[in-house]
Amino acid sequence: LLDALCSLVPAGERIVAIEDTAELRLERPAVVRLEARAANAEGAGEVTIRQLVRAALRLRPDRLVVGEVRGAEALDMVWALASGHDGSMSTCHASSAVEALVRLETFALMADSGLPLASVRVQVRAAVDVLVGVARGADGDRRVAWVAEVDHDRELSVRPLVEGDRVVAAPTRLRRRGA
């Protein structure tokens, strides 16, 4: 899904892609790839996703793409999204849109920043506009199962836009780049 969405990004926009293991096939100009690295046998040389997200912000990305958020890097990703890197993308494992928001909050709290849950919740809600759920069908193929818009006025509330192959509502607040 990230590959497909990234293919829709205008060619002149700079994408910084961050992954544990390089899996994205971003066949386009203006892509910078950063890959995490485990520590060596002596315990040195580790490069974490969190370190890469922070470093990526210095590379002037138009879009930040994190292969999967599953730890403290969520806080840095949320801050990046809330500070002008609209259109950035990532994945996280969750069974619903609300669960994805809760997981992002939990991951952000793992950063040990001292922020209370209420502050993290406000940051997540301000940073995330749309959530897309993917499910594996009976034939084994993965398909978009739902699309939901984050309700920026209510805590942990989403509004379904697409369910299966049915559009159920029009988006009410999608940010437009440059607006």
C-alpha positions in Angstrom: 0.0 0.0 0.0 2.8 2.4 0.8 4.4 1.7 -2.6 1.1 2.5 -4.3 0.5 5.7 -2.3 4.0 6.9 -2.9 3.6 6.4 -6.6 0.9 9.1 -6.5 3.3 11.7 -5.0 4.3 14.3 -7.5 7.7 13.5 -9.0 9.4 16.6 -7.8 8.7 16.0 -4.2 11.5 14.6 -2.0 10.6 11.4 -0.2 12.7 10.2 2.7 11.9 6.5 3.3 12.9 4.9 6.6 12.7 1.1 7.1 14.0 -1.7 9.3 14.7 -3.7 6.2 14.4 -2.1 2.7 11.2 -3.4 1.2 9.6 -0.4 -0.5 10.2 -0.1 -4.2 10.1 3.6 -4.8 11.1 3.8 -8.4 11.4 7.6 -8.7 13.8 10.5 -8.5 14.2 12.4 -5.2 14.1 9.4 -2.9 16.5 9.1 0.1 16.5 5.7 1.7 17.5 5.2 5.3 17.7 1.7 6.9 18.0 0.8 10.6 20.9 -1.3 11.7 21.2 -3.7 14.6 24.2 -3.4 17.0 27.2 -5.5 16.3 28.5 -8.3 18.5 30.1 -5.8 20.8 26.8 -3.9 21.2 28.0 -0.9 19.1 26.8 0.6 15.9 23.0 0.4 16.4 21.0 2.8 14.3 17.3 2.9 15.4 14.2 3.9 13.4 13.8 6.7 16.0 17.3 8.1 15.2 16.6 7.9 11.5 13.3 9.8 11.8 15.0 12.6 13.7 17.9 12.6 11.1 15.4 12.6 8.2 13.9 15.8 9.3 17.2 17.5 8.6 17.1 16.2 5.0 14.3 18.6 4.0 11.8 15.9 3.0 8.5 16.8 1.4 7.2 13.4 2.5 8.5 11.2 5.3 7.6 7.5 4.8 8.3 5.1 7.7 7.8 1.5 6.7 6.4 0.6 10.1 6.0 2.5 13.4 6.1 0.2 16.4 8.0 2.0 19.1 9.2 5.3 20.5 9.7 6.6 16.9 6.0 7.2 16.8 6.5 10.4 18.9 9.0 11.8 16.4 6.7 10.8 13.5 3.7 12.5 15.1 5.8 15.7 15.7 7.0 15.6 12.1 3.4 15.3 10.8 2.2 18.1 13.1 5.0 20.4 12.0 4.4 20.7 8.3 5.3 17.3 6.8 1.7 16.8 5.6 1.2 13.8 3.3 3.8 11.7 5.2 2.9 8.1 5.7 3.6 5.0 7.8 2.1 1.7 8.8 1.2 0.2 12.1 -0.6 -3.1 12.9 -4.1 -2.6 14.3 -7.5 -4.1 13.7 -9.5 -0.9 13.5 -8.9 2.9 13.0 -9.5 3.6 16.7 -7.1 0.9 17.7 -4.5 2.4 15.3 -4.8 5.7 17.1 -4.5 4.1 20.5 -1.4 2.1 19.4 0.2 5.4 18.1 -0.4 6.9 21.5 1.0 3.9 23.3 4.1 3.9 21.0 4.6 7.6 21.5 4.5 7.2 25.3 7.3 4.6 24.9 9.6 7.5 24.1 9.8 8.4 27.8 9.4 12.1 27.0 7.5 12.7 30.2 4.4 13.9 28.2 1.1 12.9 29.8 -1.3 10.8 27.7 -3.6 13.8 27.3 -0.9 15.8 25.5 0.1 12.8 23.4 -3.5 12.2 22.4 -3.9 15.9 21.3 -0.7 15.6 19.2 -1.7 12.3 17.5 -5.2 13.7 16.8 -3.7 16.9 15.3 -1.1 15.0 13.2 -3.2 12.2 11.6 -5.9 12.9 9.1 -6.7 9.6 7.5 -6.3 6.0 8.4 -6.4 3.1 5.8 -7.0 -0.4 6.9 -5.8 -3.4 4.8 -7.1 -6.9 5.2 -6.2 -10.2 3.7 -9.1 -11.7 1.7 -10.1 -15.4 1.5 -8.0 -15.6 -1.7 -4.9 -14.4 0.2 -4.7 -11.0 -1.5 -4.6 -7.9 0.6 -7.1 -5.2 -0.1 -8.2 -1.9 1.3 -10.9 -2.9 3.8 -11.7 0.6 5.2 -10.7 4.2 5.1 -11.5 6.5 8.1 -11.1 10.2 8.8 -9.9 11.3 12.2 -12.4 13.5 14.0 -10.1 16.3 15.1 -12.7 17.7 17.5 -13.3 14.5 19.6 -10.9 12.2 21.3 -10.3 8.8 19.7 -13.1 9.3 17.3 -13.1 8.5 13.6 -15.5 8.8 10.8 -15.8 6.0 8.3 -15.3 7.1 4.7 -15.0 3.7 2.9 -16.1 0.3 4.1 -15.1 -2.5 1.7 -16.0 -1.4 -1.8 -18.6 1.1 -0.6 -18.0 4.8 -0.1 -20.1 5.7 3.0 -19.2 9.4 3.4 -17.2 12.3 1.9 -14.2 13.6 3.8 -14.8 16.7 5.8 -11.3 17.9 6.5 -8.5 16.8 4.3 -5.5 19.2 4.4 -4.4 20.4 1.0 -0.6 20.8 0.6 0.3 24.5 0.7 -3.1 25.5 2.3 
